[in-house]
Amino acid sequence: MTTQKQSGRARLHLIVSGRVQGVGFRFSACDEAKNLALAGWVRNIPSDEVEIVAEGSRESLQMLVAWAHLGTPSAHVTEVREDWLDFTGEFTEFRIR
């Protein structure tokens, strides 16, 4: 059986801080994740941050991290906290929660 590291797949948990709510960040994140063939979800959280959980290829996940540092034109990202985890395969699509 192939291990997660050998398959090049991973799970990524991001918390994005700054002006990221009310600026279309979740919708753009969803579009970006779908374009990168990632599965998972994005949501606003009470701390005025955005939380993203995504699974897929490490390369695509790294591209999502790079996108998250920029966000939408109206956003002002001040911090992106990332936590790399083992791939679980629990998601079939990417959606907004």
Residue pairs with C-beta under 8 A, 6 or more apart in sequence:
4 10
4 86
4 87
7 87
8 57
8 58
8 59
9 55
9 56
9 57
9 58
9 87
10 55
10 56
10 57
10 58
10 61
10 84
10 85
10 86
10 87
11 40
11 53
11 54
11 55
11 84
11 85
11 86
11 87
11 88
12 52
12 53
12 54
12 55
12 61
12 64
12 65
12 82
12 83
12 84
12 85
13 51
13 52
13 53
13 82
13 83
13 85
14 50
14 51
14 52
14 53
14 54
14 64
14 65
14 68
14 80
14 81
14 82
14 83
15 45
15 49
15 50
15 51
15 79
15 80
15 81
16 25
16 49
16 50
16 51
16 52
16 68
16 71
16 77
16 79
16 80
16 81
17 49
17 77
17 78
17 79
17 80
17 81
18 71
18 75
18 76
18 77
18 78
18 79
19 74
19 75
19 76
20 48
20 49
20 50
20 71
20 75
20 76
20 77
21 44
21 48
21 49
21 50
23 71
23 72
23 74
23 75
24 72
24 74
24 75
25 50
25 71
25 72
25 75
26 42
26 43
26 44
26 50
26 96
27 96
28 71
28 72
29 42
29 50
29 52
29 64
29 67
29 68
30 42
30 94
30 95
30 96
32 64
32 67
33 39
33 40
33 42
33 52
33 54
33 64
33 94
34 93
34 94
36 56
36 60
36 61
36 63
36 64
37 56
37 57
37 60
38 54
38 55
38 56
38 60
38 61
38 64
38 94
39 54
39 55
39 56
39 91
39 92
39 93
39 94
40 52
40 53
40 54
40 55
40 91
40 94
41 52
41 53
41 91
41 94
41 95
41 96
41 97
42 50
42 51
42 52
42 53
42 94
42 95
42 96
42 97
43 50
43 51
43 96
43 97
44 50
44 51
45 51
52 64
52 68
54 61
54 64
54 94
55 61
55 87
55 88
55 89
55 90
55 91
61 84
65 80
65 82
68 77
68 80
69 77
69 80
70 77
71 77
